[in-house]
Amino acid sequence: MNLEVLKNWRLSEGEVKIYSALLEHGEMPTADLVKFTKLKRGDCYYKVYNLVGKGLIEEFDKNKNKHFRLVHPEKLRELFDSEYNTIATAKR
């Protein structure tokens, strides 16, 4: 996947790093996200919950720990289509 598309779609560099780590390694707890992305812990949590809010990743409990995983890639398409429609409507 070309992650440049995500950078151009209002995601910060840190959010793209998190998305990329989940894409490459699969579901994981925040501690592993911190390790793979090299983001500071607080910053990583902030960005993770931004991505949850945008509907790109989801949170779930596993072995009494919070884990995160990507949502189905179709969700990206829905978000891009929604953004496109918003822009198209604004141009009219």
C-alpha positions in Angstrom: 0.0 0.0 0.0 1.3 3.5 -0.9 1.3 5.2 2.5 1.8 8.6 0.9 -1.9 8.6 0.2 -2.6 8.5 3.9 -0.2 11.5 4.5 -2.1 13.4 1.8 -5.4 12.6 3.5 -5.0 14.6 6.7 -3.1 12.0 8.7 0.0 13.0 10.6 3.3 11.3 10.1 2.9 9.6 13.5 -0.6 8.3 12.5 0.9 6.9 9.3 3.6 5.2 11.3 1.0 3.6 13.5 -1.1 2.5 10.5 2.0 1.1 8.8 3.1 -0.8 11.9 -0.4 -2.4 12.2 -0.4 -3.2 8.5 3.0 -4.8 8.7 2.8 -6.6 12.0 -0.9 -7.1 12.6 -2.8 -6.5 15.9 -0.8 -5.4 18.9 -0.9 -3.5 22.2 0.2 0.1 22.5 3.5 -0.9 24.0 4.5 -2.7 20.8 3.3 0.3 18.7 5.6 2.5 20.7 8.5 0.1 20.1 7.8 -0.2 16.3 7.0 3.5 15.6 9.5 5.0 18.1 6.9 7.5 19.1 6.7 8.7 22.7 4.2 6.7 24.8 1.8 9.6 25.3 2.0 10.8 21.7 1.4 7.2 20.5 -1.8 6.9 22.7 -3.0 10.3 21.4 -2.5 9.3 17.8 -3.9 5.8 18.2 -7.1 7.2 19.6 -7.2 9.8 16.7 -7.1 6.8 14.3 -9.8 5.0 16.3 -11.9 8.2 16.1 -11.4 8.4 12.3 -12.5 4.7 12.0 -9.2 3.4 10.6 -8.3 1.2 13.5 -10.2 -0.5 16.3 -9.5 -1.2 20.0 -10.3 -4.5 21.6 -9.3 -6.4 24.8 -7.0 -9.4 24.6 -5.6 -11.0 27.7 -6.8 -8.1 29.9 -4.8 -5.6 27.7 -5.9 -3.1 25.1 -4.9 -4.1 21.6 -5.4 -2.4 18.3 -5.9 -3.6 14.8 -6.8 -2.2 11.4 -10.4 -2.1 10.3 -11.2 -3.7 7.0 -9.6 -1.8 4.1 -13.0 -1.1 2.6 -13.4 1.5 5.4 -10.6 3.5 3.8 -12.5 3.6 0.6 -15.6 4.7 2.4 -13.7 7.5 4.1 -12.0 8.6 0.8 -15.4 8.6 -1.0 -17.0 10.6 1.8 -14.2 13.2 1.7 -14.5 13.3 -2.1 -18.3 13.9 -1.9 -17.8 16.6 0.7 -15.3 18.4 -1.6 -17.5 17.9 -4.7 -20.5 19.3 -2.9 -18.5 22.3 -1.6 -17.4 23.1 -5.2 -21.0 23.4 -6.5 
